[in-house]
Amino acid sequence: VHCGEVMPTDKTIMIIGEVGHGELLPITRELLSAGRFLADEMGGKVSLTLTGQDIISLSQKAIGYGADVVHAIEDPLLDDDHPDAHLVAVEKVCRQSVPSIILLGRTLIGSDMGPRLAFRLGTVLIQDCVELSWDPHDGGLLATRPVYGGVAMATVKSSGNPQMVTIRPKIYESLEYLEGRTGDVVSIKPDINPSAVKSKVVDRVIKELEGIDLEDANVVIGGGRGLGGPEPFKFLDELAALLNGAVGASRAVCDAGWVPPSYQIGLTGKTITPDLYITVGISGASQHMAGCSGAKNIVAINKDSESYIFKEARYGVTGDWAKVLPSFIATVRELLNS
Ligand SMILES: Cc1cc2nc3c(=O)[nH]c(=O)nc-3n(C[C@H](O)[C@H](O)[C@H](O)COP(=O)(O)OP(=O)(O)OC[C@H]3O[C@@H](n4cnc5c(N)ncnc54)[C@H](O)[C@@H]3O)c2cc1C
């Protein structure tokens, strides 16, 4: 089967999927869930584009997770070292199947491909969305995203065609896998011209990771300048180990060299979406909060009751961390052991 044989019905919501280690990455399943929600609300179908080698086997899985059509694009150039090749392949499918909406993840891949794809398709890209809905008057996509460093949310509508957005990871929950769900698989051999590939990855540095990755953790303990130095981070490590979580920090702390830059949460750091975020000695500056607005519950330990973090926290303790934290840890330990 070749490109162009699947004609769009009323609305096609195209998902640009991501594959890793021979599996659909979580963001792909989350995007399928977002796409399914829109398609069921607005009427239309969910189309998924997968690029790579030996990915046809993942198509049925993607259908079980909500895709109506899977474009499985395979080519020897479609490996991890040639991002341009993936762009060329995805552009080809988008031109052929004329989607009205394109969804990408706000991941490294989506952030790299999104603007370039939007430019090639002559449309605009709305980045870092945390909620999607639709305007019943004209069927247009409404995309909500944090603005001004996360202190406000803006719902925007693009007049571009197709409407294109990147969605923050872990905002949409993957749908349950539905055994026996049916859909179409379109196998595409795009025959990519090597001259279209202008850049290639020349080196890869594998991040050394101890414990859980900050961005994947369900529990995060964040330390701020109020800790007074690097030493107290051992308490945060202890608490994180008890709760099976990860340790992060404010920029003030990273800039001071108390912990590595990879710990930084915020506008210019990492975005976290845990169920529980415990902040210790963090004031809650808007640039910090921009990175944790997706946290379901924030607990603050801070000695200043006027500190902004208490406006964002569901629970808070006003007090010196040196007094509060050791007994907090002891109580958590007790509860876990009981
Ligand atoms: C362009 C730009 C981008 C930025 N990006 C980021 C970003 O990505 N991430 C980020 O975090 N920041 C970022 N910042 C910096 C941000 O504005 C704040 O300066 C920073 O978040 C403050 O860190 P903090 O809360 O640790 O320190 P502070 O604001 O100094 O707060 C320390 C807190 O600790 C409390 N405290 C003091 N002693 C104790 C004690 N003994 N026990 C308990 N509590 C105590 C204080 O009451 C205070 O609330 C950015 C700034 C700019 C301009």
Ligand as a Chemical Component Dictionary entry (heavy atoms), coordinates in Angstrom:
data_LIG
# 
_chem_comp.id                   LIG 
_chem_comp.type                 NON-POLYMER 
_chem_comp.pdbx_formal_charge   0 
_chem_comp.three_letter_code    LIG 
# 
loop_
_chem_comp_atom.comp_id 
_chem_comp_atom.atom_id 
_chem_comp_atom.alt_atom_id 
_chem_comp_atom.type_symbol 
_chem_comp_atom.charge 
_chem_comp_atom.model_Cartn_x 
_chem_comp_atom.model_Cartn_y 
_chem_comp_atom.model_Cartn_z 
_chem_comp_atom.pdbx_ordinal 
LIG C1  C1  C 0 14.823 34.072 33.130 1  
LIG C2  C2  C 0 14.812 33.351 34.465 2  
LIG C3  C3  C 0 14.666 31.997 34.487 3  
LIG C4  C4  C 0 14.628 31.308 35.703 4  
LIG N1  N1  N 0 14.463 29.962 35.702 5  
LIG C5  C5  C 0 14.343 29.320 36.893 6  
LIG C6  C6  C 0 14.107 27.913 36.929 7  
LIG O1  O1  O 0 14.040 27.230 35.907 8  
LIG N2  N2  N 0 13.992 27.336 38.140 9  
LIG C7  C7  C 0 14.071 28.027 39.319 10 
LIG O2  O2  O 0 13.937 27.417 40.385 11 
LIG N3  N3  N 0 14.313 29.349 39.292 12 
LIG C8  C8  C 0 14.463 30.001 38.117 13 
LIG N4  N4  N 0 14.743 31.331 38.123 14 
LIG C9  C9  C 0 15.084 31.974 39.418 15 
LIG C10 C10 C 0 13.859 32.313 40.242 16 
LIG O3  O3  O 0 13.396 33.597 39.882 17 
LIG C11 C11 C 0 14.226 32.323 41.745 18 
LIG O4  O4  O 0 15.291 33.228 41.959 19 
LIG C12 C12 C 0 14.617 30.974 42.325 20 
LIG O5  O5  O 0 13.645 30.018 41.988 21 
LIG C13 C13 C 0 14.714 31.069 43.828 22 
LIG O6  O6  O 0 15.138 29.875 44.361 23 
LIG P1  P1  P 0 14.777 29.508 45.862 24 
LIG O7  O7  O 0 13.317 29.420 46.036 25 
LIG O8  O8  O 0 15.585 28.292 46.205 26 
LIG O9  O9  O 0 15.428 30.689 46.696 27 
LIG P2  P2  P 0 14.755 31.915 47.433 28 
LIG O10 O10 O 0 13.817 32.650 46.588 29 
LIG O11 O11 O 0 15.896 32.661 48.052 30 
LIG O12 O12 O 0 13.887 31.239 48.585 31 
LIG C14 C14 C 0 14.398 30.577 49.683 32 
LIG C15 C15 C 0 13.224 30.214 50.583 33 
LIG O13 O13 O 0 13.697 29.443 51.664 34 
LIG C16 C16 C 0 13.005 29.841 52.833 35 
LIG N5  N5  N 0 13.902 29.525 53.970 36 
LIG C17 C17 C 0 15.038 30.173 54.372 37 
LIG N6  N6  N 0 15.583 29.549 55.424 38 
LIG C18 C18 C 0 14.781 28.491 55.702 39 
LIG C19 C19 C 0 14.821 27.471 56.702 40 
LIG N7  N7  N 0 15.796 27.392 57.605 41 
LIG N8  N8  N 0 13.821 26.556 56.708 42 
LIG C20 C20 C 0 12.801 26.601 55.821 43 
LIG N9  N9  N 0 12.713 27.549 54.846 44 
LIG C21 C21 C 0 13.697 28.482 54.788 45 
LIG C22 C22 C 0 12.758 31.323 52.666 46 
LIG O14 O14 O 0 11.652 31.723 53.447 47 
LIG C23 C23 C 0 12.497 31.422 51.168 48 
LIG O15 O15 O 0 11.116 31.319 50.897 49 
LIG C24 C24 C 0 14.779 32.023 36.931 50 
LIG C25 C25 C 0 14.920 33.412 36.878 51 
LIG C26 C26 C 0 14.937 34.060 35.681 52 
LIG C27 C27 C 0 15.072 35.560 35.661 53 
# 
loop_
_chem_comp_bond.comp_id 
_chem_comp_bond.atom_id_1 
_chem_comp_bond.atom_id_2 
_chem_comp_bond.value_order 
_chem_comp_bond.pdbx_ordinal 
LIG C1  C2  SING 1  
LIG C2  C3  SING 2  
LIG C2  C26 DOUB 3  
LIG C3  C4  DOUB 4  
LIG C4  N1  SING 5  
LIG C4  C24 SING 6  
LIG N1  C5  DOUB 7  
LIG C5  C6  SING 8  
LIG C5  C8  SING 9  
LIG C6  O1  DOUB 10 
LIG C6  N2  SING 11 
LIG N2  C7  SING 12 
LIG C7  O2  DOUB 13 
LIG C7  N3  SING 14 
LIG N3  C8  DOUB 15 
LIG C8  N4  SING 16 
LIG N4  C9  SING 17 
LIG N4  C24 SING 18 
LIG C9  C10 SING 19 
LIG C10 O3  SING 20 
LIG C10 C11 SING 21 
LIG C11 O4  SING 22 
LIG C11 C12 SING 23 
LIG C12 O5  SING 24 
LIG C12 C13 SING 25 
LIG C13 O6  SING 26 
LIG O6  P1  SING 27 
LIG P1  O7  DOUB 28 
LIG P1  O8  SING 29 
LIG P1  O9  SING 30 
LIG O9  P2  SING 31 
LIG P2  O10 DOUB 32 
LIG P2  O11 SING 33 
LIG P2  O12 SING 34 
LIG O12 C14 SING 35 
LIG C14 C15 SING 36 
LIG C15 O13 SING 37 
LIG C15 C23 SING 38 
LIG O13 C16 SING 39 
LIG C16 N5  SING 40 
LIG C16 C22 SING 41 
LIG N5  C17 SING 42 
LIG N5  C21 SING 43 
LIG C17 N6  DOUB 44 
LIG N6  C18 SING 45 
LIG C18 C19 SING 46 
LIG C18 C21 DOUB 47 
LIG C19 N7  SING 48 
LIG C19 N8  DOUB 49 
LIG N8  C20 SING 50 
LIG C20 N9  DOUB 51 
LIG N9  C21 SING 52 
LIG C22 O14 SING 53 
LIG C22 C23 SING 54 
LIG C23 O15 SING 55 
LIG C24 C25 DOUB 56 
LIG C25 C26 SING 57 
LIG C26 C27 SING 58 
# 
